[in-house]
Amino acid sequence: MEKFIKLILIIISLICTYIILAVGLKIVPTIYESSNSENINNVSLNLSYSYIAGVIFYFFVTLFPYLILKNKLKPALDLKLIDLKIQITSFIRSFNSVLDIDLKDIDLITIQKYY
């Protein structure tokens, strides 16, 4: 579903870019002409400008801060994750005699396969 939504948004972005190039900048030829084309062109051009402005706003307000925060927190979270894996390994090894299971192959590498 998420891929479908991304595909729809990319198609809408391409349509808006075409409208801006064809109607606003007159770089690309238009597809059709009609008696009401001036009104349709104005409405579609304004909607395209609004959509492109919304995409730019989304990048600056939502996406870029998220990526910056993710890159800042990644080293700290990796260290905490390694510490957690070591603690889980120690916990499992401490109950080796209680569980009656041969746990000598369980180490950090085998636990990392499951996480």
Residue pairs with C-beta under 8 A, 6 or more apart in sequence:
12 51
13 51
13 52
13 55
15 48
16 47
16 48
16 51
16 52
17 48
17 52
18 28
19 44
19 45
19 47
19 48
20 45
20 48
20 49
20 52
21 27
21 28
22 28
22 29
22 30
22 31
23 30
23 41
23 44
23 45
24 45
24 48
24 49
30 37
30 41
34 40
81 115
85 108
85 111
85 112
85 115
86 108
88 111
89 106
89 107
89 108
89 111
92 103
92 106
93 103
93 106
96 103
